Amino acid sequence: MNILIVEDNQDIAASIYDYLETLGYTIDAARDGLTGLHLALTKDYDVIILDLGLPGIDGTELCRRLRQDAKRLIPVIMLTARDSLENKLEGFQSGADDYLIKPFALKELAARVKALSERIRRIPPSQLQIGDLALNMETHDVHRAGKHINLNPILFRLLTFLMQNPHRVIKREELEYAVWQDNRPDSDALRTHLSNLRQAVDKPFERPLIHTVRGFGYKLTDNNAED
């Protein structure tokens, strides 16, 4: 399980880091809101442990941007020394999934992390997320870095299949079948549609996500790759 800790108190962050690492989790940590937001938007995490009071931007604003602007559904546990009802409601309204008051037992935090990650895994994957690219299969909404992307039905089916198979090289024939089933068009159609998809999904942004693996096929990944 991949966990992001966003906490400016070094002692608290180190305690959480060490405890969760002993449970076999992979941990990243940030000490300010802007760094935490950057990591949350560019890497894939199962749970984010987020302090409410942070330098840069606070936890409430970070969570709000994560939910409303970037449309990311990563489970968030909010940590805070503020125990008023107003503070809790503010945290939940920003998109937090759980709330833990300091001081807390590390064993309880770990139990909440595990419960949140398992709950999310039981939800049907109507929302696909790779890096800062999000696709909702129910509403057909596609966003990248908070920007809405309009796709025609063919491009939407093509992107959906790529996002359902992230980081895997997919052969041309497999992509063609996923989009057109047995009614495959001529050999240049897939190349044209992939070019159009890249124009929409990659060209307006700094990092490409769709990559050609020469001699093998295509893959969608937010890891470094070369065309």
Secondary structure, 3 states (H helix, E strand, C coil): CEEEEECCCHHHHHHHHHHHHHCCCEEEEECCHHHHHHHHHHCCCCEEEEECCCCCCCHHHHHHHHHHHCCCCCCEEEEECCCCHHHHHHHHHCCCCEEEECCCCHHHHHHHHHHHHHHHHCCCCCEEEECCEEEECCCCCEEECCEECCCCHHHHHHHHHHHHCCCCCECHHHHHHHHHCCCCCCCHHHHHHHHHHHHHHCCCCCCCCEEEECCCEEEECCCCCCC
